[in-house]
Amino acid sequence: MKARVTVTLKAGVLDPQGQAIQGSLKSLGFAGVGAVRQGKVFDLVLEETDRTAAETALKAMCDRLLANTVIENYAIEIIG
């Protein structure tokens, strides 16, 4: 089973890397970009075949390692 976890900063958390990317895009001529928020994506291949068990395991992985839940949100997508 494949899964994708997307981790993003919570609203209100400063994103200096996103601001730097926005500035670079503007200097490259992409003036229409109002804001940039950066995040991270994890693609995982799980041996688990039960969807509910896989979701439970993925939530535990995010809570314990993949995301800093104080300042980040995460979304889990089971791909197949």
ABEGO torsion letter per residue (X at the ends): XBBBBBBBBBBGBBBAAAAAAAAAAAAAGBAABABBBBBBBBBBBBABABAAAAAAAAAAAAAAAABBAAABBBBBBBAX
